[in-house]
């Protein structure tokens, strides 16, 4: 009896510990001495920490993320190639601040300029690429603002391609994270440049200013920025156990501070959260009856990969439910909404996504439609 009582007590204790661990609250994010910051999961888009995420701030050289993004889009569209040669203008050559040290009148490949822009943060490289793509830096800034609107960067306005200080040149922590997600998602080959620690051009060796590349092996990008008005800024991204986070830290007091602050945010996110892919694009969730159709069943799923970011250790506590339209009639087009899937945790809605038809179903013959009408009358 004593042994049985002991086992009962032990099991009760284990259950209590497990329940406590499952319900253990997530601590507040670290307090950072920065003007604004933002921490987001790359796949799910869930925001894990933020401070003044939509405030207008000077982005300094983080601006070059958009410059590089537009160059990548031009290459993808076939309007530009990496081995294409660019003639360096006097304006590009005369640019102050960080440089890759191109020479006026010389020709440099797009690939070299892109590396000089990303790794060395070259203002001269940025202007040279902007002029080559759009004819002038001013025209290129117009492209930048157009693309910002397409991405939903509602608190951003670009005046130049480098981040050179201007009172009308600004962005926000959230907008910068949005742009960074687009770069990583759309141009993984170009994104590989952001983890390079050094680059040598014209026999001048320069190092990437992102110190996290040396401190944290999971960090593989992305960009620093600094001016007297902007302070020290850093966008960083890291991937651990198939979970990628993006941190944006703006307006710190030193290079050391932006590095430590970014590391703190990333560690916080990875320590207390986990990300899972729930469904793949076009994965069949179930098939349901379709009336008046050329076939009796239609396959249903989601139109995109569905990711969810939740407190670490709570994956088995998720509750998933599907609500399908009661009576689905042909014709049905591929991608047509037929229901909804909802994911809750502790009775709180975490995610809701549309369930769509994964195939088109045409109307059936006159006989099929007549028979289905009779079946529905007696259903």
Order of alpha helices (4+ residues) and beta strands (2+ residues): alpha-beta-beta-alpha-beta-alpha-beta-alpha-alpha-alpha-alpha-alpha-beta-beta-alpha-beta-beta-beta-alpha-beta-beta-beta-beta-beta-beta-beta-alpha
